[in-house]
C-alpha cells in the first residue's frame, strides 16, 4: 500500500489489532485479503503470520482477538477505568 507521498505504508501491529476489533466474524481469508497490499516481502509475511497467531485465535472458522487485546481505544470503546485525573 502506498501513502500520499508515494512511499510504501508499513503495516503496524495496532492496525491489525484494530481491524480485528472492528471486523466481527472475520475469517482468515478476509484478514489476509485486507492486509495483502502491506505484505511485500517474505519477512513482512512471516511477521504478519506471527502477529496473527499472537493476537488472535481461530474459533469455528472465525478469527477472535485474544482477551489481552480486546480492550483498548478503538472507535466507540471506552476505557474500563477512568483516565489519570489527579496528577498530584
Secondary structure, 3 states (H helix, E strand, C coil): CECCCCCECCCCHHHHHHHHHHCCCCCHHHHHHHHHHHCCCHHHHHHHHHHHHHHEEEECCEEEECHHHHCCCCCCCCCCCCCCCCCC
